């Protein structure tokens, strides 16, 4: 405690005390010294010896002055006063001596008291210092306890409380502790403690980022499953309502009609994503005025994580899981963007998204470089499509992915076309061109569900008994089946894709290519190696059904397209099938002609017989029997049978005409011509027998030309009017050749009549030759 202040006396107080002292009491015989004790003690206590001595001296001086004054007035009095003064003086000297002795005694006694007092004061001061030190130490302990609790709060994850505690320390009001080096050192360590809090909350966020990366796939899976459920529900509704077929998932109509089911992919029974570590970190960094640092660090960390999602090279069988992980990654980013205010900018997330999409498309493209199976392209598309719909619902731009799917579609269409080209060519190559049979009514229904035929034929086939031969062979059935599969796979790729760039036009071109090159031209190539007329007839029937199928297919695809995008699909393959049918018919005629050639090789005509035959040539019986049997048995429509008969008879007529006018036979007589006409009569009678008498017209020129030399009407033929009216079908060049052959025969005869006839034939030939010089046959 502080020392007691000494009492101070003024000069007036000292004078009053001295006035109270009566050194000599006139009525007392003893010295009045007792009164000096308290005064001297007080003087000694107050240490005012000098002041009292001065006052005493001043009193002496004033008394001397009074004495002098009195002496001046009264000398005797003065003398007595002097004596008195000397007495006083002596008393004063004694008193001084006694005072000195008393002073020494008091000083001796007071010295011990003063020392004790000093010791007491020092003890009190020490005690006061100890109290102050204790208070200070207790204050330090309280501060240290706060600092220690800061460390504990950091360990417990109470970062904001720890930071507030540090702020409380810094904001303490000024006290004695504030001036201590300890407190100053403590204040200097606060930035380090803040750094510890910052590092701890950053580590917590890093750990959270790692956990987020580990559960991103599950988050994406939950989102994809929810989107698949939504897609199935929408497809079922779209199938029930034709007006909705043009709308896809995410369209305005779907969004309006979508019965939203509350499902949070970040907080459900399987996945619960706690964003508290991130929010705490943002809060702490904001309080430390270091938010920009956290933003850069977070962006770098998320970019690094996004870079690690896609492996190089990318295995296609892992694409679905990778797209789910990417979906989870960006759904988390969307939530962070929506819940953290200005911490994340849309541009930062878009940069991450664009970078990931670019790497994803590049990786997929590299993985598909050597891929030849279109099914893998379709699987990639399905994974990307559900990925697109999932991220579109989170408002991410998917235009680049949509464009990439179209690029994939073009490659897919090429591979699909190549695959089906090989399949169609194999089907055509392996077909034995025999009618297909259905063993049961159910099998007939199944086949009719696959092929394209008109209603009339469909009803006829439905009424046919089991195991009845169908009009077509397996080529037509299998190709129809594969065409439907091709169309289904073709449209399966663009299902759900928003950007349709001439999809239907591309389909029509692909179908035309398959139908023309893989079916029509493949069949055409097999024609050269086909020697069986029944197989040729089956080929023609197949081609006719393919031609009809083109029209049915056009209507079917147009109906499908009109419900989606509108317009009409046109196929050019029908013209190719028509051309192949013509080549098939020509091949059939060629085979028939080849067989007829073999028959004519057995003809053994005598071109200079001495008499006319009364019956046709024997080879014609076999020829007619073969021709009628084969042509009538062909499984083709009547018009083609008619054409085959007409072609065969025309070929027979040409062969007979070649006998008469060709260069292989140098000469003949009239009997040979008559025998030829007998064969023609036989052929015409057979045509009447089979109900085709009109086909006899093919022999009109041969009959008319043969009748001219036989009836001797060459001169009549030479008249232009008659020639145009009655012999228009006869070509002069052929008649000339026939007359020359007759003339040659006559020239080798020995009788004059024959020679004369020969000369006449020669001149007639020359005359006929002059009608149209240079005219060919």
Residue pairs with C-beta under 8 A, 6 or more apart in sequence:
1 124
1 125
1 127
1 128
3 121
6 46
6 47
7 46
9 46
9 48
9 51
11 51
11 55
14 48
14 51
14 52
14 55
15 55
17 39
18 52
18 55
18 56
18 59
20 35
21 35
21 36
21 39
22 32
22 35
23 31
23 32
23 88
23 91
23 92
23 95
24 31
24 32
24 88
24 91
25 32
31 91
33 95
33 98
36 95
36 99
37 102
39 52
40 99
40 102
40 103
40 106
41 106
43 49
43 52
44 103
44 106
44 107
44 110
45 110
49 103
63 85
64 85
67 78
67 81
67 82
67 85
68 78
70 77
70 78
70 81
71 77
71 78
71 79
71 81
71 82
72 78
132 176
135 176
136 176
136 177
136 180
139 175
139 176
139 177
140 177
140 180
140 182
140 183
143 169
143 172
143 177
143 183
143 186
146 165
146 168
146 169
147 169
147 186
147 193
149 165
150 162
150 165
150 166
150 193
150 197
151 196
153 159
153 161
153 162
153 165
154 162
154 196
154 197
154 200
157 200
157 204
157 280
159 197
159 200
159 201
159 204
159 280
159 284
160 280
160 283
160 284
160 287
162 193
162 197
163 194
163 197
163 284
163 287
163 288
166 190
166 193
166 194
166 197
169 186
169 187
169 190
170 187
170 190
172 178
177 183
194 288
197 284
198 284
198 285
198 288
198 290
201 277
201 280
201 281
201 284
201 285
202 281
202 294
202 297
204 277
204 280
204 281
205 277
205 278
205 280
205 281
205 298
206 301
207 277
208 274
208 277
208 278
209 301
209 302
209 305
212 273
212 332
213 305
213 308
213 329
215 271
215 273
215 328
216 325
216 328
216 329
216 332
217 321
217 324
217 325
217 328
218 270
218 271
218 328
219 265
219 266
219 271
219 273
219 327
219 328
219 331
219 332
220 323
220 324
220 325
220 326
220 327
220 328
220 329
220 331
220 390
221 324
221 328
222 265
222 268
222 270
222 271
223 265
223 324
223 327
223 328
223 331
223 390
224 323
224 324
224 327
224 386
224 387
224 390
226 263
226 265
227 249
227 386
227 389
227 390
227 393
228 386
230 249
230 258
231 249
231 386
231 389
231 496
233 259
234 249
234 254
234 258
237 244
237 257
238 244
238 245
238 247
242 563
244 253
244 257
245 563
245 564
246 563
246 564
246 565
247 253
247 254
248 254
248 496
248 498
249 389
249 496
250 389
250 392
250 393
265 271
265 328
265 331
266 272
266 273
266 331
266 332
266 335
267 273
273 332
273 335
275 335
275 336
275 339
278 336
278 340
279 339
279 340
281 294
282 291
282 294
282 340
282 343
285 291
285 293
285 294
291 343
294 343
295 343
295 344
295 348
298 343
298 344
299 348
299 352
302 333
302 352
303 352
303 355
305 329
306 326
306 329
306 352
306 355
306 356
307 359
309 322
309 325
309 326
309 329
309 356
310 322
310 356
310 359
310 360
310 363
311 318
312 363
313 363
313 366
313 367
314 322
314 363
314 364
314 366
314 367
315 367
316 364
316 367
316 368
316 371
316 376
316 379
316 380
319 364
319 379
319 380
319 383
320 383
322 360
323 360
323 383
323 384
323 386
323 387
324 387
326 356
326 360
326 387
327 387
327 390
327 391
329 356
330 349
330 352
330 353
330 356
330 391
330 394
330 396
331 394
333 344
333 349
333 352
334 349
334 394
334 395
334 396
336 343
336 344
337 344
337 346
337 349
350 397
353 396
353 397
354 400
357 400
357 401
358 400
361 400
361 401
361 404
364 380
364 384
364 404
364 408
365 404
368 376
368 377
368 380
368 408
368 411
371 377
371 415
372 415
372 418
373 415
373 419
374 412
374 415
374 416
374 419
374 489
377 408
377 411
377 412
377 415
377 493
378 412
378 489
378 492
378 493
380 408
381 405
381 408
381 409
381 412
381 493
381 497
384 401
384 404
384 405
384 408
385 405
385 496
385 497
387 401
388 398
388 401
388 402
388 405
389 496
391 398
392 398
402 497
402 498
402 499
403 499
405 497
405 499
406 497
406 499
406 501
409 493
409 494
409 497
409 503
410 506
412 493
413 490
413 493
413 506
413 510
416 486
416 489
416 490
416 510
417 510
417 513
417 514
420 482
420 485
420 486
420 514
420 518
421 513
421 514
421 517
421 518
423 482
424 479
424 482
424 514
424 518
424 519
424 522
425 518
425 522
427 474
427 475
427 478
427 479
427 482
428 475
428 479
428 518
428 519
428 522
428 523
428 526
429 522
429 526
431 473
431 474
431 475
432 473
432 535
433 473
433 475
433 530
433 532
433 534
433 535
433 538
433 539
433 542
434 473
434 535
434 538
435 469
435 470
435 471
435 472
435 473
435 538
435 635
436 447
436 469
436 470
436 472
436 473
436 474
436 476
436 477
437 467
437 468
437 469
437 470
438 444
438 447
438 466
438 467
438 468
438 470
439 466
439 467
440 466
441 466
443 466
444 461
444 462
444 464
444 466
445 462
447 470
447 477
448 458
448 461
448 462
450 477
450 480
450 481
450 484
451 472
451 476
451 477
451 480
451 545
451 549
452 480
452 545
452 548
452 549
452 552
452 553
452 556
453 461
453 545
453 548
453 549
453 552
454 548
454 552
457 471
461 470
461 471
469 635
470 477
471 541
471 545
471 635
472 538
472 541
472 542
472 545
473 538
473 541
473 542
475 519
475 523
475 542
476 542
476 545
476 546
476 549
479 519
479 546
480 549
483 511
483 514
483 515
483 549
483 553
486 510
486 511
486 514
487 507
487 511
487 557
490 507
490 510
491 507
491 560
494 500
494 503
500 565
503 565
504 557
504 561
504 565
504 567
504 569
507 557
507 569
508 557
508 569
508 570
508 571
511 553
511 571
511 573
512 571
512 572
512 573
515 546
515 550
515 571
515 573
515 576
515 577
516 572
516 573
516 576
519 546
519 573
520 543
520 546
520 573
520 576
520 577
520 579
520 580
521 576
521 580
523 539
523 542
523 543
523 580
523 584
524 580
524 583
524 584
526 539
527 536
527 539
527 580
527 583
527 584
527 587
528 587
530 536
530 539
530 587
531 591
533 588
533 591
533 592
533 630
533 634
534 633
534 634
534 635
536 584
536 587
536 588
536 591
537 588
537 634
537 635
537 636
537 640
538 635
539 584
540 581
540 584
540 585
540 588
540 636
540 640
541 635
541 636
543 577
543 580
543 581
543 584
544 577
544 581
544 637
546 573
546 577
547 574
547 577
547 578
547 581
550 571
550 573
550 574
550 577
551 574
553 571
554 568
554 569
554 570
554 571
557 569
558 567
558 568
558 569
561 567
561 568
561 569
585 640
585 643
585 644
588 634
588 644
589 643
589 644
589 647
589 648
589 651
592 627
592 630
592 631
592 644
592 647
592 648
592 651
593 647
593 648
593 651
595 626
595 630
596 623
596 627
596 648
596 651
596 652
596 655
597 655
599 619
599 620
599 622
599 623
599 626
600 619
600 655
602 619
602 622
603 617
603 619
604 617
604 619
605 617
605 659
605 672
605 675
605 676
606 672
606 675
607 659
607 665
607 667
607 668
607 669
607 672
608 667
608 668
608 669
608 671
608 672
608 745
609 669
609 671
609 672
609 675
610 671
611 671
612 671
612 674
612 675
612 678
613 674
613 675
613 678
614 678
615 678
616 678
616 679
616 681
616 682
616 683
617 675
617 679
620 679
620 682
620 683
623 652
624 682
624 683
624 686
627 645
627 648
628 686
628 690
631 641
631 644
631 645
631 648
632 641
632 690
634 640
634 641
634 644
636 644
642 692
642 695
645 687
645 692
645 695
646 695
646 698
649 683
649 687
649 695
649 696
649 698
649 699
650 698
652 683
652 698
653 698
653 699
653 701
653 702
656 676
656 679
656 680
656 699
656 702
657 701
657 702
657 705
657 734
658 664
659 665
659 668
659 676
660 668
660 673
660 676
660 702
660 705
660 706
660 734
660 737
660 738
660 741
661 733
661 734
661 737
661 738
661 741
661 777
662 737
665 741
666 741
666 744
667 741
667 742
667 744
667 745
667 748
668 741
668 742
668 745
669 742
669 745
670 709
670 710
670 742
673 706
673 709
673 710
673 738
674 710
676 702
676 706
677 703
677 706
680 699
680 702
680 703
683 696
683 699
684 693
684 696
684 699
687 693
687 695
687 696
688 696
700 729
701 729
701 730
701 731
701 734
704 727
704 729
704 730
705 729
705 730
705 731
705 734
705 735
705 738
706 738
707 713
708 714
708 717
708 727
708 730
708 735
709 738
709 739
709 742
709 761
714 735
714 739
714 764
714 767
714 768
715 764
716 722
716 726
717 723
717 727
717 730
717 735
717 768
718 767
718 768
718 771
723 730
723 771
731 775
731 777
732 768
732 769
732 771
732 772
732 775
733 769
733 772
733 775
733 776
733 777
734 777
735 768
736 765
736 768
736 769
737 765
737 777
739 761
739 762
739 764
739 765
739 768
740 761
740 762
740 765
742 757
742 758
742 761
743 758
743 759
743 761
743 762
743 765
744 758
745 758
746 754
746 755
746 757
746 758
746 759
746 761
747 755
747 758
749 755
749 758
